[in-house]
Amino acid sequence: MSAALKVELKIEREDVTNRLGRISRFLEKPAAAHYAIRPGMERLSKRWLVGQGALRHATAMRLGGTPTGELARAATKVASYADAGSARVQFGSPLLARAFRDITIKPGAGKTYLTIPVSGEAYGLRMTSFERRYGKLRLLGKRGGAAMVAALFEKGSKIGTAHYLLVKEVHQKQDRDLLPSDQDYLDQASEDLTARVLQEWRNQ
């Protein structure tokens, strides 16, 4: 024997009109939509940076050094804003400039060279910090030339170990994968906006 189950759904015309009215009024205000998608875009950016920071250890692994955690720190410098014109994410770390364009890095004011670590001991340390820990470095190469090497010589030894390469500039290609893709942001915004519209529908 089987029993039929009958479900009757009754929607009042006035109720539907009220709900659609709330949604319409919400969508008529761009700022409201922008505020709805702002938090999700910020969270997506932070999660991505933390995840990339956990994966991008190629240089440290090659040199036998300790990862610096720069990308994870960059996640703490992400902020988001919204107004009637847009919802936007702001990145405070200069490390992320590469996500948008090729970059050329040059020494700061009063400096001639950039210092690039080429050993595990040097990775993540400034030269001054390295010297405090391991000893005085000797510069090899032509002073003022395009590049020099900073090496550490054991007392009485004529053979040193290179720890830093000193160069006048470094060129880096754009790396869009440092941040979520445009589609990732669009998908997140769509998901959050849909949830916000459904909230307006359900509100009594």
N, C-alpha and C positions, 0 to 999 in steps of 0.2 A: 504494500500500500504506500502511496506517495502523497505528500501533502503539498499544496501550493502555498508559497509565501508571497504575500502581496504587500508591497511597500508603497505608500502613497506620499509623495513629496509635494507640498503645497507652498508655493512662493507667491507672496502678495505683491501686486503690482507696485504698491506704494513703497514697499521695502526695497525692491529692486531699484526703483527710481532714486531712493535715498542713497543706496550704496554706490550706484553709478555716478551720482552727483558728487559724492565724496572723492571718488577716484578722479573724476574730471577736474575738480578744484585742486586736487593735489598735483596733477599733471600740468595744470596751467601755471604752476609756480616753479620755474626752473631751479631756483635755489633749493627747494625742498627735495627735488630729485638728486641734485648734486650732493646735498648733505647726506642723503640716503646711501650713496655709493662711495663716499669719501672714506669711511673707516675700513671697508673691505679692501680698497686699493692700497691703503697703508699697510694693513696686515699682510697682504699678498707680497708686497715689496720686502717687508722685514723677514718673512718666512723664507723667501727666495734667497736673500743674502746670507742668512744663517746656513741654509742648505748648501749654497755655493762655497761658503767658507769651510764647510766640512769636507767638501770634495776636492777643492783646488789646493793640493799640497805638492804639486809636481816639483817645484823648485826646491822646496825644503827637503823632500824625499831624495832628490838627486844629489843634493849637497850633504845629506845626513844631518840637517839642521832641524830646529823646532819650528813648526808653523807659527806665524806671527799673529794670526787671528784678526787681520785687518778687515776682512769682509764682515765678520761677525760684529766688529766694532762699528762698521759703516751702517749696520742695521739700527744701531741706537741713535743715528743721526738722520733718521727718516721722519718727516712730518707731512701732514696732509692738510689741505685747506679747501674750502668750498664757498661759493657765493653765487649770485644769479648768473654769472658768466660761465663758470666752469667748476669742475672738481679737479684738483691737481695734487700731485705728490712731489715733495721737495726733498732732494738728496743733499745732505750737508757734507759728505765726504768727497774730497777731490779725486779719490781713487775711482769714483764711478763716472768720471768724465769720459772714460774710454767706451762706455756703453753707447755714447752718442756720436763719437767722431774719433778720427785718428788724433793722437796727441804727441807733442814734443815736449819733453821735460828738460829744463835747464836749471843750473845751479841758482840758488837764491842770491840776493844782494851781497856783494863782498866776497863771494865764493867763486872759484874757478872751475871746480870739478864736482860731478856727482860721484858718490861712492857706491859701487855695486858689490855686494858680498859674493865671493866665489868659493867659500868654504863653509862647512857646517858650523864651525865655531863662530864665524862672522855673521851668519844669517840671523837677521833680526836685531843686530847690534850696530849702533853707530861706531865709527872708528874710535872716538874718545872712550866709549864704554869698553870696547874691545881692548884698548891699550891698558886701561885700568885693571882689566881682568887677566890679560895674558902677557903684556909687555909692550915696549915701544916698537912701532912699525917703521920700516925703512922704505922710502919711496924710490922706485926704480923707473928709469926712463928719463926722457928729456923734459926738464921743467918748462911748463907752458905748452908742451906738445899736445897732440890730440888725445893721448891717453897715457896713463902711468899705472904702475902696479904697486900696491902696498904689501910688503912681505915681512914676515917675522923670522928673524935669524936667532937660532939658539946661540948662547954664549960660546965664542970660539969657533963657530961653524961658518964656512963660506957659502953654504947652501941654505937658502931660505925657503919658506913656504908662503905662497901667495894667498892672501885672504881678501883683498879688495882690488877691484879694477876701478880706476879713476878715469872718467870720461867727461867731455864737455857738454854732451847732450845725449838723450835717449829718445828714440822714436818708437812709438807703440801703435799698432793697428787697432782699429775699432773692434771692440768685443761686445756685441749686442747681448750675448748670453749672460753678461754680468747682472742683467735685470730681466724680469718677466717680459715676454713678448707682448706686442700690441694686442694680439688676440687673447692672450691670458688676461690682460686688463679689461678688454671688452667682455669676455665671458664672466669675469667676476662682477663687473658693473651690472650686466644683464641679470645675473642671479640675485644680486642685492636689490635691484630696482623691482624685480618681479615679486620678491618677498615683501617689499614695502607696499606695493599695490595690493597684494593679497591682504595685508594688514588693514588697509583702508576698507577693503570689501567686508572683512569680518567684523570690524568695529561696529558696535551697536549705538 
